Amino acid sequence: MTCATLYLTLGLHTRNRAQQAALLRQQKLLLDGIVEPSPPAEEPLARELPVGLVEMAKDKWNKELELAVRKVYNTDWRRVREDLEEKAGTILDKIRENGK
């Protein structure tokens, strides 16, 4: 009975010491991180896979669509209207002159 009690006591003491050592290591790492933070990790590189014909066609379509949308967005539509009005007025003046 005494031997079993000593064995269990020593086993408990060993496990407690291992637990305390793990906690101390964790706290040391935490405090070291506060005092001297580790440099930020590099961003992972994007994987590049060979694309097929369908993906190339999609990319080309998307690029052309993006360019068209940018052109529409950046166009000064008031100026376009004014230019068309001028051209239509010029054409009407020429038609009137030729009709006389």
C-alpha positions, 0 to 999 in steps of 0.5 A, a space after each residue: 500500500 505504501 509503495 502504491 501511494 508513493 508511486 501515484 504521488 510521484 506520478 502526480 508530481 511528474 505530471 504537475 511539473 510537466 504541465 507547469 513547464 508547458 505553461 512556462 514555455 507558453 508564457 515565455 513565448 507570449 512575452 517574447 512576442 510582446 517585447 520582440 515581435 516576430 517579423 510578419 510572415 511573407 504573403 503566399 505566392 499565387 499558384 499559376 496553373 496552365 489555362 485552357 482555351 476556354 479560360 483564355 477566351 473568358 479572360 479575353 472577353 472579360 478584358 474587352 468588356 472591362 475596356 468597353 465599360 471603362 470607355 462608357 464610364 469615362 466618356 463625356 456624354 454632354 460633349 458627345 451630344 453637343 458634337 452630334 447636334 453640331 453635325 446634325 445642324 451642319 447636315 440640315 444646313 447643307 440639305 437646305 442649301 442644296 434644296 434651293 
